[in-house]
Amino acid sequence: MIKPSIPSIPIRPRAKSSRGHEPAKVALHPRNVKFDWSRLPLVWIPGEVFASHYVSVLHLLLPEGERWFVKVFSEILPLIEDDQLREDVIGFIGQEGVHAAAHQEVQDYFTSNGLDVRPFTAEIEALFRKILGDRDLTGRAKEEWLIERAAIIAGLEHLTAVLGNWVLNSPELDAAGADETMLDLLRWHGAEEVEHRNVAYDVFQHVDGRYLRRVRTYLLGGSALLVLWWRGVGYLMANDPTEPDPEQRPRPGFLKLLDAERRGLVPGAVRIGWATWKYFLPGYDPAKEGSTAQAVSYLAKSPAALRADALAEAQ
């Protein structure tokens, strides 16, 4: 058994925010949300093919990735000796499982409405199940591979918290007339990512915490994510049936990305580059990415979260 590098995980105090007083701690729990996708347009930001598909790639990447998060963190629970952190991990596992299911529904909707994403998502499945899956290891080697994957998750969870913080503060999407159900999905998910933004990093600190490992695994995981993300944009745009002539379908481009980011419609290269720099700082603190008060405030008014809470209370 690896001796934890810290005996417990301290609660990180936060300064007061203009978006509300930061709660010292929130109990993480999954919300069994449901969404009606029957009227979702494939280009769900009107007139914005690139921006719509750029964000829609998340529905392709996240389900298998989040199922992998759940598997790795379920396996790492025996290494966690801090009771509070263990409770947080259990809440994290529950939330990630619901996230995977919600995004899977969008995948299925795309496929059933003429945008077959299965060839692309098969590659994502192979990545997480074969390359990043379990290996025939025992003893210390098995434990080290588990911790290596937990370190990758810590870096990826930093990025999901950055994305969550972005979508909670993206009024340009509302002004552009983005589909309300899609916005609720993204903001519900984003709020929960902000809500549990400390957990994966705290797990890594608890079982290892080495700076060089943090940087190395982020470079591996983050680079793979960005490559797959850009490939996913190209796949969606090339296969979008709303333009029946394949030769007339628009293509992604870096200038389109910069323009969409400038107009507040996507989290682009500038935001992700700045987020990467912050993660590499020796004093990185995930609590500084976003506001728990803002996340809790959105979850208190999210249509999907409200329906889930009402259903839970009725049972």
C-alpha positions in Angstrom: 0.0 0.0 0.0 1.3 3.4 -0.9 1.5 5.8 2.0 -0.6 8.9 1.2 1.5 12.0 0.6 -0.8 14.0 2.8 -2.8 12.8 5.8 -6.0 14.5 4.9 -7.5 17.0 2.4 -8.0 20.4 3.9 -11.0 22.5 2.9 -9.8 25.3 0.7 -11.2 28.6 1.9 -12.4 30.9 -0.9 -12.7 34.6 -0.9 -16.1 36.2 -1.2 -17.3 36.4 -4.8 -19.5 38.8 -6.6 -21.5 35.8 -7.6 -22.3 34.9 -4.0 -20.6 33.7 -0.8 -18.5 30.7 -1.4 -19.7 27.7 0.6 -16.9 26.0 2.5 -18.0 22.6 1.3 -20.8 21.0 -0.6 -22.0 17.4 -0.4 -21.6 15.9 -3.9 -24.5 13.8 -5.1 -25.7 12.7 -8.5 -28.8 14.2 -10.0 -30.8 11.8 -12.2 -31.5 14.3 -14.9 -33.6 13.7 -18.0 -33.7 15.7 -21.3 -36.1 15.8 -24.2 -34.1 15.8 -27.4 -37.0 15.3 -29.8 -36.8 18.9 -31.1 -33.0 19.4 -31.1 -31.6 20.8 -34.3 -28.2 19.4 -35.3 -27.0 23.0 -35.7 -28.3 24.1 -32.3 -26.8 27.6 -32.4 -28.7 29.1 -35.3 -26.6 29.9 -38.2 -23.4 28.7 -36.5 -22.4 25.4 -38.0 -18.8 25.4 -36.8 -19.6 26.6 -33.2 -22.4 24.1 -32.8 -20.3 21.1 -33.9 -17.3 22.4 -32.0 -19.2 22.1 -28.8 -21.1 19.0 -29.9 -17.8 17.1 -30.0 -18.1 16.9 -26.2 -21.0 14.5 -26.6 -18.8 12.2 -28.6 -15.8 12.4 -26.2 -17.3 12.5 -22.8 -19.5 9.3 -22.4 -16.7 6.8 -22.8 -14.2 9.0 -20.9 -16.5 9.5 -18.0 -17.2 5.8 -17.8 -13.5 5.3 -17.6 -13.2 7.9 -14.8 -15.8 6.0 -12.9 -13.9 2.7 -13.3 -10.5 4.1 -12.4 -11.8 5.9 -9.3 -13.8 2.9 -8.2 -10.6 0.9 -8.3 -8.6 3.5 -6.5 -11.0 3.8 -3.5 -9.0 1.2 -1.4 -6.0 3.5 -1.6 -7.8 6.5 -0.1 -7.4 6.7 3.6 -9.0 10.1 4.2 -12.7 9.7 5.1 -13.8 13.1 3.6 -11.9 12.5 0.4 -13.4 9.0 0.1 -16.9 10.5 0.5 -16.1 13.1 -2.2 -14.9 10.4 -4.5 -18.1 8.4 -4.1 -20.1 11.5 -5.0 -17.8 12.2 -7.9 -18.3 8.7 -9.2 -22.1 9.1 -9.0 -22.1 12.4 -10.9 -19.7 11.2 -13.6 -21.9 8.2 -14.2 -25.0 10.4 -14.8 -22.9 12.7 -17.1 -21.9 9.8 -19.3 -25.5 8.7 -19.6 -26.8 12.2 -20.5 -24.2 12.7 -23.2 -24.8 9.2 -24.5 -28.4 10.2 -25.2 -27.2 13.1 -27.4 -24.9 10.7 -29.3 -27.9 8.3 -29.9 -30.1 11.2 -31.0 -27.4 12.3 -33.5 -27.2 8.8 -35.0 -30.9 8.3 -35.2 -31.3 11.7 -37.0 -28.9 11.1 -39.8 -25.5 12.0 -38.2 -24.0 8.6 -37.5 -21.3 9.2 -34.9 -20.6 5.5 -34.2 -17.4 5.2 -36.4 -15.8 8.1 -34.5 -16.9 7.0 -31.0 -15.6 3.5 -31.7 -12.1 5.1 -31.8 -12.8 6.8 -28.4 -14.0 3.5 -27.0 -10.8 1.8 -28.2 -8.6 4.5 -26.6 -10.1 4.2 -23.1 -10.8 0.4 -23.1 -7.6 -0.8 -24.8 -4.9 1.8 -24.5 -5.9 3.2 -21.1 -7.7 0.1 -19.8 -6.6 -2.6 -17.4 -3.4 -4.5 -18.2 -2.2 -7.9 -17.0 -0.3 -6.4 -14.1 0.1 -7.4 -10.5 1.4 -5.9 -7.3 3.3 -2.6 -7.4 3.1 -2.4 -11.2 -0.7 -2.6 -11.1 -0.9 0.0 -8.5 1.4 2.4 -10.3 -0.7 2.0 -13.5 -3.8 2.9 -11.5 -2.1 6.0 -10.1 -0.8 7.0 -13.5 -4.4 6.9 -14.8 -5.6 8.9 -11.8 -3.0 11.5 -12.6 -4.3 11.7 -16.2 -7.8 12.2 -14.9 -6.7 15.0 -12.6 -5.5 16.9 -15.7 -8.6 16.2 -17.7 -10.8 17.2 -14.8 -9.0 20.5 -14.7 -10.0 21.1 -18.3 -13.6 20.0 -17.6 -13.8 22.5 -14.8 -12.4 25.2 -17.1 -15.1 24.3 -19.6 -17.8 24.2 -16.9 -16.8 27.7 -15.7 -16.9 28.9 -19.3 -20.4 27.7 -20.1 -21.8 29.1 -16.8 -20.5 32.5 -17.9 -21.4 32.4 -21.6 -24.4 34.8 -22.2 -23.4 35.1 -25.8 -24.9 31.6 -26.3 -28.2 32.8 -25.0 -28.0 36.0 -27.2 -27.3 33.8 -30.3 -30.5 31.8 -29.7 -28.8 28.5 -28.7 -31.2 25.6 -28.0 -32.4 25.9 -24.4 -32.3 22.2 -23.7 -28.8 21.9 -24.9 -27.8 24.9 -22.9 -29.3 23.3 -19.8 -27.4 20.1 -20.3 -24.1 21.9 -20.8 -24.7 24.2 -17.8 -26.0 21.5 -15.5 -22.9 19.4 -16.4 -20.6 22.4 -16.2 -22.0 23.3 -12.7 -21.3 19.8 -11.4 -17.8 20.0 -12.9 -17.2 23.2 -11.0 -18.8 21.7 -7.9 -16.4 18.7 -7.8 -13.4 20.4 -9.4 -11.1 19.6 -6.4 -11.8 15.9 -6.2 -9.6 14.3 -8.9 -6.6 16.6 -8.1 -7.0 15.8 -4.4 -7.0 12.1 -5.2 -3.8 12.5 -7.1 -2.2 14.5 -4.3 -3.3 11.9 -1.8 -1.8 8.9 -3.6 1.2 10.5 -5.3 1.3 14.2 -5.9 4.6 14.5 -7.8 4.8 17.7 -9.8 6.7 16.1 -12.8 4.1 13.4 -13.0 1.3 15.9 -12.9 2.9 17.8 -15.9 3.8 14.7 -17.9 0.3 13.1 -17.6 -1.4 16.4 -18.5 0.7 16.7 -21.6 -0.2 13.2 -22.6 -3.9 13.4 -21.7 -4.5 17.0 -22.7 -2.8 16.6 -26.1 -4.8 13.5 -26.9 -8.0 15.3 -26.0 -7.3 18.3 -28.2 -6.3 16.2 -31.2 -9.5 14.1 -30.8 -11.6 17.2 -30.3 -10.4 18.8 -33.5 -10.8 15.5 -35.4 -14.3 15.3 -34.0 -15.2 18.8 -35.3 -14.1 17.7 -38.8 -16.1 14.5 -38.5 -19.3 16.2 -37.5 -19.0 18.9 -40.1 -18.2 16.4 -42.9 -21.1 14.2 -42.0 -23.8 16.8 -41.1 -26.9 15.8 -43.2 -28.4 19.3 -42.9 -26.3 20.1 -46.0 -27.2 17.3 -48.4 -24.3 17.9 -50.8 -21.1 16.7 -49.2 -19.1 19.0 -51.4 -20.9 22.0 -50.0 -20.4 21.2 -46.3 -18.2 23.7 -44.5 -14.9 22.6 -43.0 -13.3 23.5 -39.7 -10.5 26.0 -39.6 -8.3 27.7 -37.0 -9.5 31.2 -38.1 -13.1 30.0 -37.5 -12.1 28.8 -34.0 -10.5 32.2 -33.2 -13.6 34.1 -34.5 -16.1 31.9 -32.6 -14.0 32.3 -29.4 -13.8 36.0 -29.9 -17.6 36.1 -30.1 -18.0 34.0 -27.0 -19.6 31.0 -28.7 -16.9 28.4 -27.9 -14.1 27.8 -25.4 -11.2 28.1 -27.8 -7.4 28.1 -28.1 -6.8 31.1 -25.9 -8.9 29.8 -23.0 -7.4 26.3 -23.1 -3.9 27.6 -23.5 -4.3 29.8 -20.4 -5.8 26.9 -18.5 -2.8 24.8 -19.4 -0.4 27.4 -18.1 -2.3 27.6 -14.8 -2.2 23.8 -14.3 1.6 23.8 -14.8 2.1 26.4 -12.0 3.6 24.7 -8.9 1.0 26.4 -6.7 -2.0 25.3 -8.8 -5.2 25.2 -6.8 -8.3 23.8 -8.6 -10.6 25.7 -6.2 -9.6 28.9 -8.0 -11.3 27.7 -11.2 -14.8 28.9 -11.0 -17.2 29.6 -8.2 -19.0 26.9 -6.1 -21.6 29.5 -5.2 -22.4 30.1 -8.9 -22.5 26.4 -9.6 -24.9 25.7 -6.8 -27.0 28.7 -7.8 -27.4 27.3 -11.3 -28.2 23.8 -10.1 -30.9 25.4 -8.0 -32.7 26.7 -11.1 -31.7 24.2 -13.8 -34.9 22.8 -15.3 -33.3 19.3 -15.5 -31.9 19.4 -12.0 -35.2 20.7 -10.6 -37.0 17.8 -12.2 -34.5 15.3 -10.9 -34.7 16.8 -7.3 -38.5 16.6 -7.4 -38.4 13.0 -8.6 -35.9 12.1 -5.9 -38.1 13.7 -3.2 -41.2 11.9 -4.4 -39.6 8.5 -4.1 
